[in-house]
Amino acid sequence: MPLTSRQQFLYGLFFCSLCVLFWSTLPIALKLSGDFSDPVTLTWLRFSVAALVLLAWQIQQGKLKEFLTLSRKDWVTLLAAGSLLIINYSSFAWSLDYLHPGTAQLSFQVAPLFLALGGLVFFKEKVRLQQWACFAVLAVGMLTFFHPVLEGKAVGDPNTILTGFLIVMMSAMAWCLYALLQKALFSKLSPTNILLGIYVYAMLVMLPFSQPSELLSMNQFEFWVAAFCCLNTLVAYGSLAKAMGYWQTVQVSAAIALTPVIAFIITEACVQIGLWQGVIKSAHADTLSLFGMVLVVGAAISVQFITAALNKRQAKLEPLETSAA
């Protein structure tokens, strides 16, 4: 039985919220993992655990037959998406050697903007004027947040911040292209099988460049940090894949814009209560930077209501247009 528009909206909202929550806490875990693992090895571990869990699940469900229907072009698309996700995972973890977790997530918000453009170009999804206005406000909000860096008044070495920012840009571009390729495969594979194919590919390709032996010396705390990173892989990207099946690309990209704000709040809360001192540090955001965060949140929320209203209006007009034709 087909889902109603309300059900599609609620399912999309649930999976986007789950994705945002897990992505908001991931930078803290990745920052903590820097003491016992390099970015490539930790990324390999995350992919490997996710691949084994999903493989066992899909075998039990008897859903691996979908892969038999893939053409050579589909396989190339799947492997290309996997390569891009490897770059995304590894480079974002690397960027946290240079940036505050909340700052890294805020920098990553160029990805939703790229994703909206990609949906417009490749999937012919309409991006209305009101939606563009929201994305413009979101961009202004990010620039406002980064005003200390732009004005040369940032706490910390500007070159270090710039290096981290450029690494995040590489990660964001890789993620955007991955998401678009993933959406192109929805007609051939379920979201779970898309992720399974990518995870198995990444597990095999990254092994020669990883050092699994360094994970054997983890203490109990480090083990739980690594375990959370692995769980995050399954839940966050699984939720993203599901959300893109219910919502348009522009809607998903807007909801994900909330991630850096939540990440910033959680990180600052950790600093205030004294968790992981020396590793997790404050961004020292001033009033103007916080206002920039408010703009980002406002734009992300506004585009949701605007998109829903525009879609509802379009649905009412389509029968009239058909009758007139």
PyMOL commands that set and color helices and strands:
alter all, ss='L'
color gray80, all
select helices_A, chain A and resi 5-33+39-61+64-69+72-95+101-107+110-122+129-145+147-150+158-184+191-209+212-217+220-246+249-256+259-272+287-324
alter helices_A, ss='H'
color red, helices_A
deselect
rebuild
show_as cartoon
